[in-house]
Amino acid sequence: MPTGEEAAGAAGAALAGYLTGLIAEKTRTPDDSVLADLTGDAEDRLPPEELLGMAFLLLVAGHETTVNLISATVHSLLTHPRQLDLLRADPDLTGAAIEESLRFNSPVHSAAFRFAAEPLDLAGTPVAAGDSVLVSLAAASRDPLAFPDPDRFDITRRPQGHLAFGHGAHHCLGAPLARAEGAVALRLLLERHPRLALDAAPESLVWRSSTLLRGLTALPVRPGRAAGRP
């Protein structure tokens, strides 16, 4: 959360410089790291700008988005008591709860910029060759044509087709890990604190101001009292 445009620019440039150097090192001296695998053989290697973008995603998306997914899922459950009751009654719904949260909360608002290779028409909007296009993943995952009553949080929904992890060749490499981390964290949290509750008024919670990521700045909770105890 930089304090201004200058700080944001400096931080971005520093990170880009570091990753560029790291990519060059892994290209020269491959090891068993994911980044070295991505450099690949010369014939299969991604273009430099795409490789740098992928390195950014692995570093930032691999941590920030999973943190936001876990906290947003807990927030949605605590503010939708009937859904929380369903999950407590049937822990096997944990995976479904994570999928619905991915759709409903979309930790990433939008994809990276894409550029039209040729002129096209998108739902009546003309796009010229070379124009930039920014896809809103969050909006697509709440498309009423794909998800009935899309603004309702429902862990019994089967939200196949949400775009929280992108799509196609640029589908998130860490999607299976993020799903597993979210499911394990949620299951253990509710097992160890079965009466978990918000410790703040829902309207007082603050969502981060970002055009890219969605997440709470803080989620105050209290463990509650265990059943059968004073």
C-alpha positions in Angstrom: 0.0 0.0 0.0 2.4 2.8 -1.2 1.7 6.3 0.1 1.8 7.9 -3.3 2.4 7.6 -7.0 6.2 8.2 -6.6 6.5 5.6 -4.0 4.4 3.1 -6.0 6.5 3.7 -9.1 9.8 3.3 -7.2 8.6 0.1 -5.6 7.4 -1.3 -8.9 10.7 -0.4 -10.7 12.7 -2.0 -7.9 10.8 -5.2 -8.0 10.9 -5.3 -11.8 14.7 -4.8 -11.7 15.1 -7.6 -9.1 13.0 -10.1 -11.0 14.7 -9.2 -14.3 18.0 -10.0 -12.8 16.8 -13.2 -11.2 15.3 -14.4 -14.5 18.6 -13.7 -16.3 20.4 -15.7 -13.6 18.0 -18.7 -13.8 18.4 -18.6 -17.6 22.2 -18.8 -17.4 22.3 -21.3 -14.5 19.1 -23.4 -14.4 18.2 -25.1 -11.2 15.1 -27.0 -9.9 13.1 -23.8 -9.2 9.8 -22.9 -10.8 11.3 -19.8 -12.4 14.1 -21.8 -14.0 11.5 -24.2 -15.5 9.6 -21.2 -16.9 12.7 -20.0 -18.7 12.7 -23.3 -20.5 14.5 -24.0 -23.7 15.1 -21.1 -26.1 12.5 -22.4 -28.5 9.8 -22.7 -25.8 10.7 -19.7 -23.7 8.0 -17.0 -23.1 8.8 -13.6 -24.4 10.8 -11.5 -21.9 7.9 -9.2 -21.0 5.5 -12.2 -20.4 8.1 -14.0 -18.3 8.6 -10.9 -16.2 4.8 -10.7 -15.8 4.6 -14.3 -14.8 7.3 -13.8 -12.2 5.3 -10.9 -10.8 2.2 -13.1 -10.6 4.0 -16.0 -8.9 5.4 -13.6 -6.2 2.5 -11.4 -5.5 -0.5 -13.6 -6.4 1.0 -16.6 -4.6 0.7 -14.8 -1.2 -1.5 -11.7 -1.3 -4.5 -13.3 -3.0 -4.6 -16.3 -0.8 -4.5 -14.2 2.3 -7.4 -12.2 0.9 -9.3 -15.3 -0.1 -9.1 -16.8 3.4 -10.2 -13.6 5.2 -12.9 -12.8 2.8 -14.3 -16.3 3.0 -14.4 -16.1 6.8 -16.0 -12.7 6.6 -18.7 -13.9 4.2 -19.5 -16.9 6.4 -19.7 -14.8 9.6 -22.0 -12.3 7.9 -24.2 -15.0 6.4 -25.1 -17.1 9.5 -27.3 -19.6 7.6 -24.4 -20.4 5.2 -22.1 -20.8 8.2 -24.6 -23.2 9.8 -24.7 -25.3 6.6 -20.9 -25.6 6.6 -20.8 -26.4 10.3 -23.4 -29.1 9.8 -21.5 -30.5 6.8 -17.8 -29.9 6.7 -17.7 -31.6 3.3 -19.0 -28.3 1.9 -15.7 -26.7 2.7 -14.5 -27.0 -0.9 -17.8 -25.6 -2.2 -17.5 -22.7 0.2 -14.1 -21.8 -1.1 -15.3 -22.0 -4.7 -18.3 -19.7 -3.9 -16.0 -17.3 -2.1 -13.7 -17.2 -5.1 -16.7 -16.3 -7.3 -18.4 -13.9 -4.8 -15.3 -12.2 -3.5 -12.9 -12.5 -6.4 -9.5 -11.7 -4.7 -8.3 -10.3 -8.1 -10.5 -7.6 -9.6 -9.1 -7.6 -13.1 -6.7 -9.4 -15.4 -3.5 -7.9 -16.8 -3.9 -5.6 -19.8 -4.4 -7.4 -23.1 -4.0 -5.9 -26.6 -6.1 -6.6 -29.6 -4.2 -8.3 -32.4 -6.8 -7.3 -34.9 -10.0 -5.2 -35.1 -13.0 -6.8 -33.3 -16.4 -6.1 -31.8 -17.1 -6.9 -28.2 -20.8 -6.8 -27.5 -21.3 -3.8 -29.7 -18.1 -2.0 -28.6 -15.5 -1.6 -31.4 -11.9 -2.4 -30.5 -9.2 -1.4 -32.9 -6.0 -3.4 -33.5 -3.5 -2.5 -30.8 -6.2 -1.2 -28.4 -5.7 -2.2 -24.7 -8.5 -4.3 -23.1 -8.9 -4.8 -19.4 -11.1 -7.7 -18.4 -12.9 -7.5 -15.1 -12.7 -11.0 -13.5 -14.9 -9.9 -10.6 -17.7 -8.6 -12.9 -17.6 -11.8 -15.0 -17.9 -14.0 -11.9 -21.1 -12.1 -11.1 -22.6 -12.3 -14.5 -26.3 -13.0 -14.0 -26.4 -14.9 -17.3 -23.9 -17.4 -15.9 -24.8 -17.3 -12.2 -28.5 -16.9 -11.1 -28.9 -14.4 -8.3 -25.1 -13.6 -8.5 -25.0 -11.2 -5.6 -26.2 -13.9 -3.2 -23.5 -15.8 -1.2 -24.5 -19.5 -1.4 -22.1 -22.3 -0.6 -24.5 -24.9 -2.1 -24.1 -23.3 -5.5 -21.8 -25.1 -8.0 -20.1 -22.0 -9.5 -18.3 -23.7 -12.4 -17.0 -21.1 -14.8 -16.0 -18.4 -12.4 -12.9 -16.5 -13.5 -11.1 -15.9 -10.2 -8.1 -17.7 -11.5 -8.3 -16.4 -15.1 -8.8 -18.7 -18.1 -6.9 -20.5 -20.9 -3.2 -20.2 -21.3 -3.0 -17.6 -18.6 -4.9 -19.6 -16.0 -3.3 -19.2 -12.6 -0.5 -21.8 -12.0 -1.1 -21.7 -8.3 -4.9 -22.4 -8.4 -4.7 -25.9 -6.9 -2.4 -24.7 -4.1 -4.6 -21.7 -3.4 -7.7 -23.9 -3.2 -6.0 -26.3 -0.9 -4.6 -23.6 1.4 -8.0 -22.0 1.6 -9.8 -25.2 2.4 -7.3 -26.4 5.0 -7.3 -23.0 6.7 -11.1 -22.7 6.8 -11.7 -26.3 8.0 -9.1 -26.0 10.8 -10.3 -22.6 11.9 -13.9 -23.7 12.3 -12.8 -27.0 14.0 -10.7 -25.2 16.6 -13.1 -22.2 17.0 -16.6 -23.6 16.4 -18.2 -20.4 17.8 -16.0 -17.9 15.9 -17.7 -14.5 15.5 -17.0 -11.1 14.2 -15.5 -8.7 16.8 -16.6 -5.5 15.0 -19.6 -4.1 13.3 -19.7 -5.4 9.6 -20.2 -1.8 8.3 -17.0 -0.7 10.1 -14.8 -3.1 8.2 -12.6 -1.5 5.5 -11.9 -3.1 2.1 -8.5 -2.1 0.5 -8.6 0.6 -2.1 -7.2 -1.1 -5.2 -8.2 -1.6 -8.8 -6.4 -4.9 -8.9 -6.8 -6.8 -5.6 -9.8 -7.1 -3.2 -9.2 -7.8 0.5 -9.9 -6.5 3.9 -7.4 -4.3 5.7 -8.3 -6.2 8.9 -10.8 -8.8 10.1 -11.3 -8.7 13.9 -12.8 -11.9 15.2 -13.3 -13.5 18.6 -13.2 -17.3 19.3 -16.5 -17.3 21.2 -17.4 -19.7 23.9 -17.1 -23.5 23.4 -20.3 -25.5 23.7 -21.0 -26.7 27.3 -18.7 -24.1 28.9 -19.6 -20.9 30.7 
